Amino acid sequence: ANNNDNGSAKTGGLVIRLGNPETLSKDEEIRDSDRALFLCYPDEEEYQQPEGSDGDDDEEDVVPPMSMGAACLEHFTGNTVIHVGELFE
């Protein structure tokens, strides 16, 4: 694997990016591409978005905690999701 300064690694045709759920909607290279989202055993723990992540500090805009996998789905703009693991009910 070739590691890059931006926290990504490339091996073969696969690019693995380091980030958080918000990266899926804020990073133009990811958001505007035809990439698949690969979730491998996503946690069921609650993930709280960073305060002010939307640039607005209104209490009305506070997002309730959700699993990191669910948060990724909220931010992912693509059409293909690959999920490995058990489905949370």
One Martini backbone bead per residue (centre of mass of N, CA, C, O) as a GRO file, in nm:
protein
   89
    1ALA     BB    1   0.098   0.035   0.021
    2ASN     BB    2   0.027   0.376  -0.040
    3ASN     BB    3   0.113   0.656   0.139
    4ASN     BB    4  -0.031   0.964   0.222
    5ASP     BB    5  -0.054   1.285   0.362
    6ASN     BB    6  -0.396   1.270   0.367
    7GLY     BB    7  -0.469   0.967   0.486
    8SER     BB    8  -0.415   0.785   0.241
    9ALA     BB    9  -0.456   0.470   0.062
   10LYS     BB   10  -0.295   0.273  -0.201
   11THR     BB   11  -0.426  -0.032  -0.362
   12GLY     BB   12  -0.433  -0.054  -0.654
   13GLY     BB   13  -0.774   0.059  -0.706
   14LEU     BB   14  -0.770   0.125  -0.398
   15VAL     BB   15  -0.910   0.379  -0.184
   16ILE     BB   16  -0.819   0.492   0.141
   17ARG     BB   17  -0.993   0.698   0.374
   18LEU     BB   18  -0.953   0.935   0.616
   19GLY     BB   19  -1.224   0.992   0.859
   20ASN     BB   20  -1.558   1.103   0.868
   21PRO     BB   21  -1.879   1.146   0.800
   22GLU     BB   22  -1.835   1.444   0.696
   23THR     BB   23  -1.635   1.376   0.464
   24LEU     BB   24  -1.855   1.270   0.258
   25SER     BB   25  -1.974   1.585   0.216
   26LYS     BB   26  -1.706   1.783   0.211
   27ASP     BB   27  -1.544   1.617   0.010
   28GLU     BB   28  -1.528   1.663  -0.323
   29GLU     BB   29  -1.394   1.398  -0.423
   30ILE     BB   30  -1.618   1.225  -0.291
   31ARG     BB   31  -1.896   1.362  -0.347
   32ASP     BB   32  -1.828   1.386  -0.685
   33SER     BB   33  -1.836   1.077  -0.700
   34ASP     BB   34  -1.848   0.711  -0.794
   35ARG     BB   35  -1.859   0.586  -0.503
   36ALA     BB   36  -1.823   0.356  -0.254
   37LEU     BB   37  -1.953   0.236   0.053
   38PHE     BB   38  -1.758   0.083   0.317
   39LEU     BB   39  -1.899  -0.129   0.572
   40CYS     BB   40  -1.723  -0.274   0.851
   41TYR     BB   41  -1.857  -0.331   1.122
   42PRO     BB   42  -2.035  -0.119   1.236
   43ASP     BB   43  -2.112   0.052   1.486
   44GLU     BB   44  -2.352   0.099   1.775
   45GLU     BB   45  -2.252   0.345   1.868
   46GLU     BB   46  -2.249   0.662   1.960
   47TYR     BB   47  -2.246   0.949   1.741
   48GLN     BB   48  -2.114   1.274   1.767
   49GLN     BB   49  -2.121   1.554   1.636
   50PRO     BB   50  -1.954   1.813   1.606
   51GLU     BB   51  -1.948   2.110   1.715
   52GLY     BB   52  -2.036   2.314   1.455
   53SER     BB   53  -2.039   2.140   1.179
   54ASP     BB   54  -2.249   2.358   1.030
   55GLY     BB   55  -2.176   2.663   1.145
   56ASP     BB   56  -2.403   2.636   1.372
   57ASP     BB   57  -2.516   2.718   1.723
   58ASP     BB   58  -2.791   2.614   1.730
   59GLU     BB   59  -2.988   2.414   1.927
   60GLU     BB   60  -3.191   2.316   1.701
   61ASP     BB   61  -2.934   2.172   1.532
   62VAL     BB   62  -2.910   1.939   1.708
   63VAL     BB   63  -2.784   1.618   1.681
   64PRO     BB   64  -2.854   1.321   1.747
   65PRO     BB   65  -2.737   1.043   1.836
   66MET     BB   66  -2.550   0.795   1.644
   67SER     BB   67  -2.429   0.585   1.454
   68MET     BB   68  -2.168   0.579   1.243
   69GLY     BB   69  -2.311   0.437   1.010
   70ALA     BB   70  -2.556   0.632   1.001
   71ALA     BB   71  -2.388   0.888   0.957
   72CYS     BB   72  -2.270   0.801   0.685
   73LEU     BB   73  -2.546   0.780   0.539
   74GLU     BB   74  -2.620   1.085   0.574
   75HIS     BB   75  -2.347   1.182   0.396
   76PHE     BB   76  -2.392   1.002   0.163
   77THR     BB   77  -2.417   1.050  -0.214
   78GLY     BB   78  -2.435   0.782  -0.320
   79ASN     BB   79  -2.546   0.442  -0.453
   80THR     BB   80  -2.321   0.260  -0.297
   81VAL     BB   81  -2.345  -0.006  -0.050
   82ILE     BB   82  -2.119  -0.183   0.163
   83HIS     BB   83  -2.209  -0.450   0.390
   84VAL     BB   84  -2.043  -0.580   0.682
   85GLY     BB   85  -2.259  -0.764   0.875
   86GLU     BB   86  -2.482  -0.677   1.102
   87LEU     BB   87  -2.799  -0.578   1.145
   88PHE     BB   88  -2.955  -0.317   1.286
   89GLU     BB   89  -3.264  -0.307   1.506
   0.00000   0.00000   0.00000
